[in-house]
Amino acid sequence: MSFAVKLDENLSRVHVDLLRQAGYDVDRVDEQGLSGATDERVWERVCTDGRFFITLDLDFSDIRRYQPGTHPGILLIRARSRSASAVTDVLARITAERSLEDLKGSLAIANRSFTRIRRPSSPSR
């Protein structure tokens, strides 16, 4: 079974196709009647579905609200623009470098050349 990914409404069919070609099980928020829904409603669905979430929405970068280890994982794309090609450049780089499954439970913020990963903290002993 392939790793399950959900794309926010700010990503396009081009991104769905890229990720499916890379072997991921992908769906989009807007395919579930959640276009224009609040972040809270989208997030509830992401967690209910247990899918790794990819978005351009900076609101999902708040680690106090979306603490690594408490969710399926978030990849925040910080492309040079919101154009499909700029976002595709970042997604293509990430999927060439690693499996998205390696980011499970983490908050990853990626641009064209670098990915910062905030992993779940280990319990203290």
C-alpha positions in Angstrom: 0.0 0.0 0.0 1.4 3.4 -0.9 1.8 6.3 1.5 -1.3 8.5 1.8 -1.0 12.2 1.0 -3.6 15.0 1.0 -3.0 18.2 -0.9 -4.4 21.5 0.2 -6.6 23.4 -2.3 -3.6 25.6 -3.2 -2.0 22.7 -5.0 -3.1 21.6 -8.5 -3.8 18.5 -10.5 -0.3 18.8 -11.8 1.0 18.1 -8.3 -1.4 15.2 -7.8 -0.1 13.7 -11.0 3.6 14.2 -10.0 3.0 12.5 -6.6 1.0 9.7 -8.1 3.8 9.0 -10.6 6.1 8.9 -7.6 3.9 6.1 -6.1 1.9 8.1 -3.6 -1.9 7.7 -2.9 -3.0 11.3 -3.3 -6.2 13.2 -2.8 -7.1 16.8 -2.7 -9.1 18.9 -0.2 -11.3 20.3 -2.9 -12.3 16.7 -4.0 -13.9 16.3 -0.6 -16.1 19.4 -0.7 -13.6 21.4 1.5 -12.8 24.2 -0.9 -12.8 27.4 1.1 -13.2 25.5 4.3 -11.5 26.9 7.5 -8.0 25.6 8.3 -9.6 23.9 11.4 -12.1 21.9 9.2 -9.4 21.0 6.7 -7.0 19.9 9.5 -9.8 17.8 11.1 -10.2 15.9 7.8 -6.4 15.5 7.4 -6.2 13.9 10.8 -9.3 11.8 10.4 -8.0 10.4 7.1 -4.5 10.0 8.6 -2.9 11.5 5.5 0.4 13.4 5.2 -0.6 17.0 4.4 1.1 19.2 1.7 0.2 22.9 1.7 1.4 26.4 0.8 -0.5 27.9 3.7 1.8 29.4 6.3 -0.7 29.0 9.1 0.2 25.3 9.2 3.8 26.2 10.2 2.8 27.0 13.8 4.4 24.2 15.8 2.5 25.3 18.9 -0.7 24.4 17.1 0.6 21.6 14.9 3.2 20.0 17.2 5.3 17.4 15.4 4.4 13.9 16.6 0.7 14.7 17.1 -0.3 14.4 13.5 0.4 12.5 10.2 2.9 15.2 9.1 3.0 18.5 7.2 5.0 19.6 4.3 4.9 23.4 3.8 6.1 24.4 0.3 7.8 27.8 0.2 8.4 28.1 -3.6 9.7 31.3 -5.3 6.0 31.9 -6.3 2.7 30.2 -6.1 2.8 29.2 -9.7 2.3 25.5 -10.5 5.8 25.3 -12.0 7.5 26.9 -9.0 5.7 24.5 -6.7 6.4 21.6 -9.0 10.1 22.4 -8.8 10.1 22.1 -5.0 8.0 18.9 -5.0 10.1 17.3 -7.6 13.3 18.0 -5.6 11.9 16.7 -2.4 10.6 13.5 -3.9 13.9 12.9 -5.7 15.8 13.3 -2.4 13.6 11.3 -0.1 10.4 9.4 0.5 7.6 11.5 2.0 7.1 8.7 4.4 10.4 9.8 6.0 8.7 13.0 7.0 5.7 11.3 8.8 4.7 13.1 12.0 7.1 16.0 11.2 6.7 19.5 10.1 8.9 20.1 7.0 9.3 23.4 5.3 10.8 23.2 1.8 12.0 25.7 -0.8 13.8 25.1 -4.1 17.1 24.1 -2.5 16.6 23.1 1.1 14.2 21.3 3.4 14.0 22.1 7.1 12.5 19.3 9.2 11.1 19.6 12.7 10.7 16.1 13.9 8.8 14.9 16.9 10.7 15.4 20.1 11.9 12.3 21.9 10.4 11.8 25.4 12.8 12.8 28.1 14.2 10.1 30.3 
